[in-house]
Amino acid sequence: MIEGIITKGVGGNYYVDIGNKIIECRARGLFRLKNIKPLVGDWCNIRLTEEDEEMGYIEEIKERVNEITRPPVANVEQLLIFFAVTNPEPSFLLLDKLLIASELNKLKPIICFNKSDLCNEELKEKYLNIFKNTGYKVVFTSKEDKNSIEELKLILKNKLSVFSGPSGVGKSSMMNAVEPSFELKTGEVSEKLKRGKHTTRHAEIYKLSFGGYVVDTPGFSSFELNSSDEYELSNLYPDIKKYSVGCRFDDCLHYKEPGCVIKNAVNDGLISETRYNNYTKLLEEIKNKPKIY
């Protein structure tokens, strides 16, 4: 059997990249019996048909590292979160929501502040300071900066990545910069990438010439906080989790409790005020959500 990765699935047909070509495959009926649906991003073993070596059957789905519901993709390794340094100004609340999405889906987040040619070192330092003690990688990118393009290529190389972030922040421009053959038009998906697509929107991954894949989907851009457990939220903020050790209350929400170590950490500059304020906003959002019993 031959190993490959599913790059697209349409109407029960799955397109599997086996390295040197794409094989159109059908899934064995066995998967339906086991209630397993092959997903884009699945690594699998296929068997070629005797009649046509361009066609095959999916015989086995390898164990998934993760499975994302929206978009329906398996085995994504990292989430690249794009915001412009300015024009438009970044929404740090949305950025935090996307970071939480990466935590919930076991993805490695990379924070990319794009259009970095429009900002000075003081603004860069301000943004870096917001994410100190989080452990998150923060990069500054620009289509005008060859070094940042090469850094982004190294981040993407041999990984399955999702690009996320609001419109107008230059995601398409950076994709063109790292992979000119994609020919993405500003503000829209190119006709080249749309070829062969049906009307129904579906996730699809595209191969990078230097190794790795990217997911073509709006996906996480319109993320809403689904967690209903207010006590879990602080664990999704690595900087808050780090400094909550030794808090006098075992079930402390780090919100209105007196003498909370997290509020002290904010006052001492160990946790950014921006991050803490976003945390309290999201906590209130969860607390005010109607409970489903």
N, C-alpha and C positions, 0 to 999 in steps of 0.2 A: 504494500500500500504506500501511497505518497502523502506526505504531510504538507499542509498549506493553511492559509488563513482566509476566512470568508470576508470579502471586501464589499459585497452587495447581495441583497436578497430581494427578489421581486416575484410575486405570484407563485411561490413554491419553487422557484429556481434560485440557486445560490451560486455565486461566482467566486471561485476559490483561486487565490494567487499561490502557485506552487514554486515561485521563484523566477522561472524563466517565461512563464505564460499564465494566462487565466483559463481555468477550466469551468465550464458551466455544469453544475451538478444538481441532481435531485437528492432529497434526503430519504433515507431508508424509512419504511413504515414503522420500524421498531421505535423510532423517536416519538411518533405520535402515540404509540401504546404506552410509552413511559412519560408522556406529557412533557417532552423536551422539545423546545423550538430552537433550531439553530439561529444564532445571532451574528450580525456583523461583528468582526473582531474575534470570533471563535477560532481557535486552532483546532484542526481536525485532520483525520486520515481519510483519504478518498481512494476509490478504486475506479480506474478508467474502464469504459465500456469496450467490449471487443469490437463492436461495429465502428466506433468513432473515438479516436484518442483525444478529441477535443471536448468530449462529454464524459461525465462520471457520476458516481454515487458517493454520498457522504456516508462512511461506514462507522465513524466514531468521532464524538466530540470530546476534546480534551477537557480536563477539569478547569473551571474558570477561576481566575484570581478575583474578579468582581463582575457584577452585572448591573448596568445602569438602566433604569426604566425609561427615562426620557433624556436623551434619545436612547433607543434600545440598542446598546452596544456592550460587548463583553471585553474584558481584559484591557481596559484603558489604564495606562500607567500614570499619566500626568495631565493636569489641567492647567493650561496657560491662560492666565487671567489678564486681559488687556484693558488698560485705561490710558487715556491721553494725559500727559502731564498738565496740559491746559488746552482749552478750545476743543472739546468741552472740559470743564473742570471735573476731576474725578469724584464719583460718589463713593465715599469710603464705607457707607452703610451697605451698598450693593456689593462692594468688594468683599466685605466681611461675610455677607451671605454666600458668595461664591466660594470663599475659603471654607465655610461650614459645609457646603456641598461637597467639596473635595474631601473633608474629614469623614463625612458620613459614607462616602463611596470609596474610601480607602485609596484616594488618588494623591499623588504628590503635586502640590500647587506651586506654580511659578508665577510670581507677580511681575507683570511687564508694564512698565510705564513708558508708553510710546510717545513719539514726537519729541524726543528728548532734546533735539536741536533747538527747541523753543524755550528751554528753561536754563537757569543758571545753577551753579553748584550749591547755592544757598537753598534753593527749592528742592534739589535732589536730596540734600541732607535732611531737610524737613520731612520728606516722604520716607526716607530710610529710618528716621527716628520713630515714626509711627509703628513700624514693624520690628523694632528691636526686641530681643528676647522672645520672639515667636519661633525662631528656627526656620522661617520661610525664606526662600531665595527671592531676592528682588533684583531685577535687571532693568536697565534703561535702554530703550531701543529707538532706532530711527532708520528710515530707509536711506537717509543721507549719510549714515555712519557705517562704514564697511566693517569695522571691528564689532559693532553690536550685531550685525547680520551674521558674522562668523560665530559669535557667541551663541546666538539663537540656533544656528545649525547644530552646534555641539549639544545643546539641550535637547533638540528634537531627534538627533541621530539614534537609530535603532530602538526607538520608543514608539508606542501608540499613544498619540496625544490628541486632546480636544482643545480647540481654540474657543475661548469664551470672552464675554464682555459686551458692552452696549455698542450700538451702531455709531459710526462717525469717529471711532478712536484709531482707525488705521489698520485693522486686522488684515484686510485684503491687500493693502500696500506692503505689509510685512511678509505676507505669504508670497506675493510676487517677488519680493526681495530674496527670500530663501529658496524659492522654486519658480523661476520665471516661466517654465513650461505650463504652469497652471493657468496663466493668463487671466487672473481674476480682475474683473472690472471694479472700480471703486464703488462701494455701496451695494454691490449685488454679486451674486454668484455668476461666474462666466458661462457663456453658452457652451464652451468646451467641456466644462465639468458637468453640464446638464445632459450631455448627449446620452441617448439610450434610456433616459429616465421616464417613468410613467408619471401620470398626473399626481398620483398619491405620493406624498412626501415620505421619504424613508432615509434612514441613516446610510451613509456610504463612507468608506475610508479610501484615501488616496495615497499612493506610494510616493515617497520622497526619493529622488535620484541618489542621494547620499546615504540612504538607509533610514528605515522607519516609515510610519504612516501617520496621517492626520485625519480627523473626522470632519467631514463636511456637514455641518448641521448648526442651526441657531441654538439648539440645546439649552445649555444652562443660562443663557442670557436673561431669561424671564423667570429666574428661580424664586420660589417662595419657600419660606421656612416651614417644613412639614412636621418637625419634631414637636411633640406636645408635652414633653417632659422638661419642666423648667429647671429641674435639678441636674439635668444632663448637659445643659447649654454651656456651663463653665468648662466642662471637659473638652468642648469643641473649640475653645480658645486656649491654645497651648501656653500663651504667656500668663493667663489667669490661672490655669491649671498648675503651672510651675510654681507660682508664688502663693498658692492657696494652702500649701503644706504648713501645718501649725496654726490654721485658723481655729479660733476658740470654739466655733460651732461646727459640729460634724455635718449638719445639713445647711450650712450657710449658703445663701444665694448671692452673697457679696453685693447686696443691694441697699437695704436700709438698716442692716444689723449694726449695732454699735461696736466699735473696736475691731472692725473687720480688717484682716491683714491685707486684703486686696486694695481697699481704699487707701491704706497706708502706702502700699507699693505704688499706687498712682501718684500720691502726693510726693513720693520720693523719686519719681521719674523713671521707675523700673517698668511700668506699664503705661503706654501712652493714653492720655486723656481721651483722645479720639476713639481708640479701641474700646475703652471702658464705657464711654457714652453710648457707643453702638451696642455694646453688650446689654446695657440696661434697657435700651429701646427694644431690642429683640426679646428680652426677658418679659417686658410688659406686653409685647405682641403675643407671646405664648400664654401668659397668664390671662389675657383678655379673650383668648380664643374660646369659643363654646366647647364645653367638654362633651365628648361622645362616649356614652356608656353602653 
